Amino acid sequence: MAPDEPADRGSRRGYTAVLTALLLLFCFRVGAQLLQTWSPVGFLPPFESWESGALPYWLLVVSQAIIILVCAGLIWRLQTARTMPSARTGIVLLVIGWCYFGLMCMRLIIGLTVAPDHYWFSARLPTVFHLVLAGFLLVYGRFHMTAGRAIRSTSLGDTA
């Protein structure tokens, strides 16, 4: 299947929708913490709940802005078929994504059980949103792996 065939466009659309939803969740997290910094509201957790304190807040916001821009760029490239799927890239992203996801699950479990008073382990909201970012890597990696394999098998089949 060529990267621009209708079935591939539908697949890209599905992946784009899921990746966009994950990015919007992350944007909500960034926006909610900014709101709690400048003009706190009662219906959101307090500012301190949104961070672990591992980074100075200004550096955290800059890092988050970069993450948002990179993720938005990846989504745009995927939607406009400017991303050439690669099974190898997919495998690398899946390995990194599963390691990240597993570590954040361990962080959450340790924070809920063994170290509920530790500043980094007890930061539940940041951990949940790290899981969102890990999910982004996993979905993007799955796209690359499955679409990359499909393209490779099609091109191998065409030359046989």
Secondary structure as GFF3:
##gff-version 3
##sequence-region A 1 160
A	DSSP	alpha_helix	6	38	.	.	.	ID=ss1
A	DSSP	three_ten_helix	47	50	.	.	.	ID=ss2
A	DSSP	alpha_helix	57	79	.	.	.	ID=ss3
A	DSSP	alpha_helix	87	112	.	.	.	ID=ss4
A	DSSP	alpha_helix	124	159	.	.	.	ID=ss5
###
